[in-house]
Amino acid sequence: MSEAAGSRVLLMHPVLDPAPALLEEAACEAVPFPDGAPLTEAAIREAVEVGGCQGILSQVMDPIGDSVLSVPGLAIVANVAVGFDNIDIPAATRHGVMATHTPGVLTDTTADFAFALMMAAARRVAEGDRFLRAGRFGGWAIDMLLGQDVWGATLGLVGVGRIGGAVARRARAFEMRILYTDAVALPPDVERELGATRVDLDTLLREADFVSLHVPLSPDTRHLISGPQLARMKPTAVLVNTSRGPVVDEAALAAALRDGQLFAAGLDVFEREPDVHPDLLALDNVVLAPHIASGSVRTRSEMSVLAVRNLLAGLRGERPPNLLNPDVLPR
């Protein structure tokens, strides 16, 4: 019997197999978040209190702030995501609550999707699909739905951690020139492996044919890409965002796309999810996806399992493998 046996866990949303079996094997009781309840801090706090929960298995849409984290007896919040801007980490630490996430397992799947958005936006794949379904395809034409080449183009990576590096490795197969900007330079051997050159953001925006964003959300990265930055990009350039929605000023992006200041964009994340700026919805030259970059069967299953393993470690009083706030632990 696990030392976590008898613990109660607020399950904010369903998770994929075999994660539920791991909870059952550990003799933890999963308490489902009430159907129809709003995803608000007040409702989550009430669910934790009423359920007598020691843990929360959360996802990126769940606001886990001070009022939730201050519930007596709460020991750990395990996010089924690599991102964690939905959790108030300083508040978690103040209240002695561990917070975890699921890095690593989604790297390649997310990089695949970033590249898919890049290709789809550059070659007008979604627009072509709509064109054909609307009955507008009358046969081959030399100037129909012309796009931009990916092969041999310049890729600019804004942030080059796990996912950015994985995108760079895919770009190498397309013989792309790779520029990157990051607060921390890559080791020289990694730069050589990727064929990547570190530049400042302005240089990257001016020279890149494709700009792919891979930064966490912070006060410094909110609206990192707005009107002035978009104005520096080539009119033939493509912007891709699989990081966090608020990194891009959606109103400014919509204006740039509408005015021909930018060729196209591919977005998997949005400023106010699930809402999307209405001006973007009206444009053909932006590919929109509903936050599915990590959405493969294997990867979402592995994320679920990793989140549960983090959760169970915390409930046993151990250090979880992917702890975000190590200061919470006794010294």
Stockholm file with secondary structure:
# STOCKHOLM 1.0

chainA/1-331         MSEAAGSRVLLMHPVLDPAPALLEEAACEAVPFPDGAPLTEAAIREAVEVGGCQGILSQVMDPIGDSVLSVPGLAIVANVAVGFDNIDIPAATRHGVMATHTPGVLTDTTADFAFALMMAAARRVAEGDRFLRAGRFGGWAIDMLLGQDVWGATLGLVGVGRIGGAVARRARAFEMRILYTDAVALPPDVERELGATRVDLDTLLREADFVSLHVPLSPDTRHLISGPQLARMKPTAVLVNTSRGPVVDEAALAAALRDGQLFAAGLDVFEREPDVHPDLLALDNVVLAPHIASGSVRTRSEMSVLAVRNLLAGLRGERPPNLLNPDVLPR
#=GR chainA/1-331 SS CCTTTTCEEEECSCCCTTHHHHHHHTTCEEEECCTTCCSSHHHHHHHHHHHTCSEEEECTTSCBCHHHHTSTTCCEEEESSSCCTTBCHHHHHHTTCEEECCCSTTHHHHHHHHHHHHHHHHTTHHHHHHHHHTTCCCSCCTTTTCCCCCTTCEEEEECCSHHHHHHHHHHHHTTCEEEEECSSCCCHHHHHHHTEEECCHHHHHHHCSEEEECCCCCTTTTTSBSHHHHHHSCTTCEEEECSCGGGBCHHHHHHHHHTTSSSEEEESCCTBTTBCCHHHHTCSSEEECCSCTTCCHHHHHHHHHHHHHHHHHHHTTSCCTTBSCGGGSCC
#=GC SS_cons         CCTTTTCEEEECSCCCTTHHHHHHHTTCEEEECCTTCCSSHHHHHHHHHHHTCSEEEECTTSCBCHHHHTSTTCCEEEESSSCCTTBCHHHHHHTTCEEECCCSTTHHHHHHHHHHHHHHHHTTHHHHHHHHHTTCCCSCCTTTTCCCCCTTCEEEEECCSHHHHHHHHHHHHTTCEEEEECSSCCCHHHHHHHTEEECCHHHHHHHCSEEEECCCCCTTTTTSBSHHHHHHSCTTCEEEECSCGGGBCHHHHHHHHHTTSSSEEEESCCTBTTBCCHHHHTCSSEEECCSCTTCCHHHHHHHHHHHHHHHHHHHTTSCCTTBSCGGGSCC
//
